[in-house]
Amino acid sequence: MRFHFKSIQTLADIDFHPVIKLPQQYTVFDFTNGYRDEEVQQAAWGVGRYNERRKNMYTAPQYENRRFIHMGIDIWTPVHEPVFAVWDGVVQYKADHNQPGNYGPVIVLKHIFDDLHLYALHGHLSRSSIKDVEIGEQVKRGQMFARIGNFEENGNWEPHLHYQLSYRDPGEADMPGVVSEDDLHEALKIYPDPRIVLGYLYE
């Protein structure tokens, strides 16, 4: 599936709302040498990068020791921090991926920009977030529609949002948050850099 540059350029002219209201100062993490709980805990607020090779970070069985390249942007926050719709959309899917190392509660919003349909996955939410929305529900730009989950709710990760975009309808409340080297070329076509919506959170 190919997408015209004109469709992508359209996004550059849109005033998106922040998905999380980050403070002016936050840490940009480097997980290329692995994930360290204490580093994340000390930072409180932080950002994890797109298309980052995170070896030794994803050890749960579902990753099969081969998926480690990150296809979204992570935003570490205090627990229960509000999550906002970046643009008008609809609740397309929701689910609770309740297993260690997974997303926990997830909501996928569908945004439409002329001929471009963009699906936004919000992972690691609170369990109450998916109870409080309905499939097909309309959301408006800047509307708070979810909150960040705690450690026990979100797959045993420190509280954060995994935000991932897809040009392709995922068909469910799921997207591969990390992919293998073999799948990377195709994944980069389907899952664009979230900074086209979130702005340049890091260089």
C-alpha positions in Angstrom: 0.0 0.0 0.0 1.4 3.4 -1.0 0.4 6.8 0.1 0.8 10.1 -1.8 3.2 12.7 -0.5 0.3 15.2 -0.8 -1.6 13.2 1.9 1.3 13.2 4.3 2.0 16.9 3.6 -1.6 17.7 4.6 -0.7 16.8 8.2 2.0 19.4 8.4 -0.6 22.1 8.2 -2.7 20.8 11.1 -2.6 22.1 14.6 -2.7 18.9 16.6 -3.4 18.8 20.3 -0.7 17.2 22.5 -1.6 13.6 23.3 0.1 14.1 26.7 0.8 17.5 28.2 4.6 17.2 28.7 6.5 19.6 30.9 9.1 21.8 29.3 11.9 19.6 30.7 11.8 15.8 30.2 14.3 13.0 29.5 14.8 11.5 26.0 15.7 7.9 26.7 18.2 5.7 24.8 17.2 2.1 25.1 19.6 0.7 22.5 21.5 -1.0 25.3 18.4 -2.2 27.2 15.7 -0.9 29.6 16.5 0.1 33.2 13.6 0.5 35.6 15.6 2.8 37.9 16.5 5.2 35.0 12.8 5.6 34.1 11.6 5.9 37.7 14.1 8.7 38.4 13.1 10.7 35.3 9.3 10.8 36.0 8.7 12.4 32.5 10.4 11.0 29.4 10.2 10.1 25.8 11.2 6.8 24.1 12.1 6.9 20.4 10.6 5.6 17.2 12.5 3.0 15.1 14.9 2.4 17.9 16.6 -1.0 18.2 16.0 -2.1 21.8 17.8 -5.3 22.3 17.4 -7.1 25.6 14.3 -5.1 26.5 11.5 -7.3 25.3 11.8 -10.6 27.1 8.2 -11.8 27.3 7.4 -14.9 25.3 5.3 -13.1 22.7 8.4 -11.3 21.4 10.0 -14.7 20.5 13.5 -13.2 21.1 13.4 -11.5 17.6 11.1 -8.5 17.9 12.9 -5.4 19.3 12.6 -2.5 16.9 10.1 0.1 18.3 7.3 1.3 16.0 5.8 3.9 18.3 6.8 6.7 20.6 6.7 6.1 24.4 5.8 9.0 26.8 6.6 8.2 30.4 4.3 10.1 32.8 3.0 9.9 36.4 0.3 7.3 36.8 -3.3 8.4 35.8 -2.0 11.3 33.7 -4.8 12.3 31.2 -4.6 11.3 27.5 -6.0 13.6 24.9 -7.3 13.2 21.3 -4.8 14.9 19.0 -7.6 15.5 16.5 -11.3 14.8 15.9 -11.9 11.1 15.5 -13.9 8.0 16.5 -13.2 5.1 18.9 -12.5 2.4 16.4 -11.3 -0.4 18.7 -10.6 -1.1 22.4 -9.3 -4.1 24.3 -7.3 -5.2 27.3 -4.2 -7.1 26.4 -3.8 -8.4 30.0 -0.5 -10.3 30.0 3.0 -9.4 31.2 5.0 -7.3 28.7 2.0 -6.4 26.7 0.0 -3.2 26.3 -2.7 -3.8 28.9 -5.7 -1.6 28.0 -5.7 -0.1 24.5 -7.9 2.4 22.6 -7.5 2.9 18.8 -8.8 6.1 17.4 -9.5 6.7 13.7 -8.8 10.1 12.3 -9.7 11.2 8.7 -7.9 13.8 6.7 -9.5 14.0 3.3 -8.2 10.9 1.5 -5.9 9.8 4.4 -7.2 7.6 7.2 -4.9 7.4 10.2 -5.3 5.0 13.1 -3.8 5.9 16.4 -3.1 3.3 19.0 -2.9 4.4 22.7 -1.5 1.6 24.8 -0.8 1.1 28.6 -4.0 2.9 29.7 -6.0 2.5 32.9 -8.6 -0.3 32.9 -11.3 2.3 33.7 -10.4 4.1 30.4 -11.7 1.3 28.2 -14.8 1.0 30.3 -15.6 4.6 29.9 -15.7 4.7 26.1 -17.8 2.9 23.5 -16.9 1.7 20.0 -18.1 4.3 17.5 -18.0 7.1 20.0 -16.9 10.4 18.6 -14.0 12.3 20.2 -13.0 15.9 19.6 -9.6 17.5 19.3 -8.2 18.1 22.8 -10.8 15.9 24.5 -9.5 13.8 27.4 -10.7 10.3 26.7 -8.3 8.1 28.8 -5.7 8.0 31.6 -2.4 6.2 31.9 -2.5 2.9 33.8 -0.5 1.7 36.7 2.2 -1.0 36.7 -0.3 -3.9 37.4 -2.7 -2.7 34.7 -0.4 -2.0 31.8 1.7 -5.2 31.4 4.1 -4.6 34.3 5.7 -1.5 32.8 6.3 1.7 34.5 3.4 4.1 33.7 3.7 5.4 30.1 1.8 5.8 26.9 2.7 3.9 23.8 1.5 6.0 20.9 1.6 4.4 17.4 0.2 5.4 14.1 -0.9 3.2 11.2 -2.0 4.0 7.6 -3.6 0.5 7.5 -6.7 -0.4 9.5 -5.4 -2.8 12.1 -8.7 -4.6 12.3 -8.5 -4.8 16.1 -7.1 -2.9 19.1 -3.6 -4.0 18.4 -0.5 -3.2 16.4 3.0 -4.7 16.6 4.7 -2.3 19.0 8.1 -3.8 18.1 9.1 -5.7 14.9 11.9 -7.9 13.8 14.7 -6.9 11.4 13.0 -9.1 8.8 9.7 -7.1 9.1 11.2 -3.6 9.4 11.1 -2.5 5.8 7.4 -3.2 5.4 6.6 -1.9 9.0 8.1 1.5 8.2 5.6 1.9 5.3 2.6 1.0 7.5 3.5 2.6 10.8 4.9 6.2 10.3 6.9 8.2 12.7 4.4 9.6 15.3 6.2 12.9 15.3 4.2 13.8 12.1 1.4 14.2 14.7 3.1 14.7 18.0 5.7 17.2 16.8 9.5 16.9 17.2 9.8 15.7 20.7 13.5 14.9 20.1 16.0 15.4 17.4 
